[in-house]
Amino acid sequence: MSCGGLGGPAFPIYVGDLLPIYLADARDCDGAVDWTGWSLTYEMRGPVTVTGDATGDAEGRMTIVWEDGDTDFPGDYEVVFLGESPDGKPRTFVARGYVRIISP
């Protein structure tokens, strides 16, 4: 994952919407990060902090499936994935860009 923060592309979603799901692509110098066996959660940091479970796959994709309440507060949010490897080592991944929750 490269350069997190609000300077990258926006992922727009309207207040209360649960679709589309959020996808992030994790790559490092060796290519896609294999999330097989990892425990993943996420934090969206903005006007409020939203937390939940995330999933990842062998191709480096991390997914957030929104739950009721996740998109209730308008604003711009930094997305941070918190992972624990199969051998118990923590790692933090900051997604490039940000989630923008918009009032309809």
N, C-alpha and C positions, 0 to 999 in steps of 0.2 A: 504494500500500500504506500502510496506516495502522498506527500504534502497534504495534510488535513487542513481544516479550517474553512472559514466562510468565503475565501477568495475563489474557490472553484465553481463548478457547475451547480445549479440549483435543481433539486428534486421537488417539484411543486405538488402539493396535495391539498384538498380543501378540508376545512374543519369538519371533523366527524367522519370523513371518508375512510374506508378500510381497504380500498383498492386504489391504485395498484400497489402491490407489495414492493418493498425496497430491496434492491440487489446491489451488492458491492463486489468488486473484483479485486482480490488480494494477490499481488505478485511481489516477488522480491528479486534479487539478482539471479537466483536460480530458477525463476519461472513462477508458475502458479503455486500457491501455498496449499498443501493437501490438508484439509480439515478433518480427515477421517479420524474418529476417536476423540476429537476435541470437545470440550464443553465450552459453549459460546453464549455470552449474554451481550446486551448492548445498553448504552446510555445515549440518550439524546439530550444535549445540554443547550439550553436556550432560556426563554422566559420562565419555563419550569423544567425540571428534569424528569424525563420519562425513561423507565427501565423495563427490560423484559428479556425473554429468551430469544436467541438467534440460532440459525443452523448454518452449516457449511458443508461443502462437498469437495471431492478430490480434484476438481478443476479450479479451485480457488474462489468459488462464489460463496458469498455470505448473504443470508436472506433474513429479512425481518417481515413476519406476517403480522400486520397490525391487529391489535385487540381493542375492544371498546375502551375509550378514554385516551388512547395513545395520541390521537390527532385532535384533541379538543381545544388546545390553546394556540392561537395564531402566533406566528413569529418564525425566526430563523434559528435552526438548531444544528449544532455540530454533532456528528454521529461517531461514537467511539465503540468499538467492539472489544470486549474483554474475553480473552481465551485462556483456557487451561489445557495444556497438552496432555496426551495420554499418560505421560510419566509425571504429571503434576506440576509442570513448570508454567508460570503465568506469562502472558504476553498481551500487550495492548496494541490495538490497531486503530488508527484514526482514519476515517474515510475521507477521501478527497471530495470537496464540495460540501453541500449542506442540504438539509431538508427545510423547505419553506412551506409552512402551514398557512393557508390563505383563507380569510373569511369570504364566503360566497357573496 
